[in-house]
Amino acid sequence: METIQYGSWGRCLRLAGDSVEAIVTLDRGPRIIRFGFVGGQNILQEYPEYEKKRGNPDWLEMLQRCPDFAKLVGNDEWLNFGGHRLWHAPEEMPRTYWPDNSPVELSCDEKNGACLLSQEMELSTGILKEMLLQIKNDQLTITHRLTNKNLWVVELAPWAISVMRGGGRLIVPQEPFKKHGADALLPVRTLALWSYTQMSDPRFSWGNRFIQLKQEAGGAKTKFGVLNRQGWCAYALGDDLLVKRHPFEENATYPDQGCNFEAFTNATMLEIETMGSLTRIAPSAAVEHTETWALFKEKLGESEDAIAACITPLLEKIQP
């Protein structure tokens, strides 16, 4: 664990295991800007040029429609720097888009290799965002915490978003197939589609065992969501394979028509999004959502048999 200067991001904290490293920004955030093998590629997308792109039309239009929000943020706009960030769901403009352009508060537990990143309370929502990070056995555990600083109850869900580097392929498990019978009368698969999603999009592969989505340069925007009971997803980029584990609660209520996993892609990147349950948070109380990341050197095939043969043994190595 060390403080470094990383690229154009200024002060950053580097957490490293034997073979992997995570770099988190300190001058803005909380945000993980890099995750990869030491000396290898960053599997997360970086957008340092966004610092120079203030004044995008969508943001200016939103500020004009919501002048009170503009007063709160001082006309500072939310910018997609890439990396991994924490939001709260369901998505709504402008509530979701509180800027994370200010320095974070950092506290470290060097003995256990853990750090806590805290953002200033969002003035428009009264929510405090925090990320607790720890690398152990070359696996990165991220606990996403939302604390309600209001004097009233707030209902929301923690929403963890990873902006993945372009050119890769997402793999999401389908629910296990079961033949029609007395124990297979009710639906087990939840699928949510956005208005701009076309199921005929050739970047999708709607398999019997997996849903796959490729990120392609210049591709149009698309998004889908599922109720992921299997609690994992993967992203293949060259010979790097990121496998994430995330929780599923059987009796929980999830946002967006019951989704705890969503993915969005555009011309330059693909977002992997996991969600906690919609929770009524009392004043001063908090809700948490945890992901565990593991990075492997694997050349993942495209057939469903090849995917299962590769990923199934890897899941046993990841502590959920």
N, C-alpha and C positions, 0 to 999 in steps of 0.2 A: 504494500500500500504506500503510494507516494504521490505528492503533488507535482504536476508537470505542466509545461506549456505544450498544447497539442494543436497543431495546424493554426487556423485562424480563430480558434475557439477560446484562446486565452488560457486562464487557469483551469486546470482539470485535475481530477483525482483518478489515478490508475490503480485498479485492483487486479492482481495477477495470481493465477494458479501455476501449476507446473507447465501447462502448454497453452492456456487461454488467458485472455485479458479483457477487461471491461474498462472503458474510459468514460467518466461522467463529467459534464460541464459544471463549473462552479459559478461562472459569471452570469449564468441564466439556467433556468430549469424549474423543477428537477427533470433531467434528461440524460439518458445514456446515449452517447454519441458514437461509440465504437464497441463492437464485440467481435472477437475473432481469435484465431490462433496467433500466438506471439510471432511477429514477423510475417504474418499472412494477411489476406484480404479482410477488409471490414465487411461483414455480412449485412450490416445496417447501411442504409442510404444516408449520405450527408448532403446538406444543402447550405454550405457556407455563404453562397451568393445571395441567399434570401435576406441577409442583413442589409443588402444594398437595394432590395426590391420593395421598399416601403411604398405604400400608395397604390396597391393593386385595386382595380375597380370594384371587385366584390366586397372588399373590406370597406372602402369608402362609401359604397352604397348602403351597407349595413349601418355604418355610423350615422349616416344621414337619417335613416329610419329610426334609429335609437339614440337620440341626442343625450339622454341621461347616462347611457352607457359610455358615450364618448367623454363625458365629464369625469366619470370614475377612472377611466384608464388614461386620461390625459392625451387622447388621440393616439395612443400607442397601439399598434396593431398586433394581432397574433400572427406569428410567422412559423411556417413549417420548416424548421431546421433539419428535420429528419430524425434519425435515431429512435429511441424508445421513450415514450411519454405516458403520463397519467392524466386521464380525463374522467368526467363522471357522466353517466348516461341516465335517461335517454338524451340524444343529441338535440339541441335546440339553439337557435341563433337569437340573441347573442350569448346566452348563459354559458354554453359550452366553451366558447372561444375567449376565455380570459387569457390575456397575454402572459407568457412565461419568459419574459425578457430580462428579468431582474436577478441579481445574485441570490444564491440559495444559502441557507444556514447549514453548516456541515458539522457533524459530530462523529467521531471514529472510535471503534473498539478494536484497536490493533491486535490485541491478544487473540480475538476470535475472527479477525479479518473481515469485520463488518463496518458499514458506514450508514448513517442516516442523513438523507437530504430533505430539507424542509423548505417549502415555498412560503412566502408571505401570504396571509389569509386573503382570499379573493374578496374584494370589497363588494362586488355585485351579488355574491352568493353566500358569503360567510363561511365558506368551506376552506379548510387547510389541507393542502396536498403534501404527502410525504412518501418517500421511497426508502426502504431499508434493504441494502444490498449486502450479499455475502457470497464469496467464492470458496467452495469447499469441495475437494476431490474433483477439481476442474469443472464443477457445475455451479452455475450462477443462480442463486435464489433471490427473487425480488418480491418483497412484501409491499404492496401498494396500500396506502392508508389514507382515508378521507375522514377528517374530524369536523364535526358540526360545531361551529363557534357562534351560531345564532342562539336566540332565546326561545326558539320554537323548533318543533320537529321538522325534519327535512327528509323527503324520500328520494333516494337515488341509488345508483349502482356504480361501483368502481369499474373503470374501463381502461384496460392496459393495451396500448397501441404500439406496435413495432413497425417502423417504416423500413422494409427490407430492400436491399440493393436490387436494382433491376436486372433482368435476365434470368431469374430463377423460376422455380416451380413449387407451388404450395400443394401439400397433401393433407387432406382431412379425412378421418375415418367415417365410413357409413356405419349405421347400426347393423349388427349381425343379421344375416338373412335367416329367416325361419319359415318353413313351409306352412301353408294355410292349414289351420286346424283350430281346435277348441282353445288352445293357448296362444293363438295369434289372431285374435279378432279385433284388437284395438291398434290404432296407429302408433308407431314408435319413432317416426322420423319427422322432425320439424324443419321446414325449409322456408326462409323468408327471402323475398326478392324485391329489389328496389325498382322504381319506375323506369330507370335507365339501364336495367339489366336485361340482356337478351339471352335466353337459354340456348339459342343457336350459335352463340359466340364460339368460334373454333378454339379459343384459348381454354375453354372448359372441357373437362372429360368427366362425364357423369357416370362413373363406374358402379358396379354392384357392391364393391367393398370400399372404394375410396372416391372422393371428389378431388379432382386436380384442377388447378388454375395456373396458367403460365403468365408471367409478366413479359410483355413484348414491347420493345421500343416503338413509340408512336401509337400504342394501343388506346382505344377509347376507354372511358371510365365505366366500371362495372362493379357491382357489390352483391354479396349474398351472405346469408346468416343461417346457422343451424343450431340445434340443441345438441351439443357434443357430449354425449354421455361417456364416451371413451376417455375423455380428458387429456387428449394430446393432439398435436399437429406437428407438421414438419415443413421445412423449406430447404430445397436443394439448390445450390448455387455452385456450378462447377463440381469440384470434388469435396466441397464443404456441405455438410448436412446438419442443419440445426433442428433439434427435436425439443419441443416444449411440452411440459406437462402442466395442466391447470385443473382446478377442482370442478366437480359437478355435484350439486346438491339435489337430491331426489325430489324434495317437496318445495324447492325454492321457486320464486316467481322471477323470471328474467325479462329484461326489456326487449323491445323490438319483436313482438309476437313470440316471445319465449326463446330467445337466442342467448347462448353463453359464448358463442364464437361467431365472428364475422370476418370477412376479408374484402378489401377494396383495392382495386388497381387502376392505374392510369398510364400515361405515356412513359413514365420514368421510374416508377416504384410499385411495390405491392405492400399493403398494410395487413399485418396479422393482428387481430383484435380479440382479446378474451375479456369476459365480463363476469363480475360477481353478481349476486342476486340483488334485486330491488329491495332496499331495506329502509325502514323508517328509523332514522337516527335521532335519538334524543339530544337535547342540548349538552354539549361537552363530551358526547359519546363519539365513537369512531367505528368504522367498518373497514375490513381488510380483505385483500384479494392477493393470492400468491401464485407466482409462476416459477417453474424451475427450468433452466435452459441447459442443454448439453450439446456440444459441438463435436462432430465426428468427421473423419476422413473416409467418405464413402461415395462411390460413383453409383447413384441411384438409377435403376432401370425404370422404364415407363409402364411395363405390364404390372397388373395387380399382383401376380404371383411374385414378381421380383421385388416389388415394394414391401409386401408382407414378409418375405424372407429376410430382407435387410433390416426393417424397422422393428419387427417383433422382438428380437433378442436385445436390441438397443434399449427398448422401453424398460426392460428388467434392470438395466443399469442405472436408471434415473430415479432418484428419490422424489416422489410426488409431494 
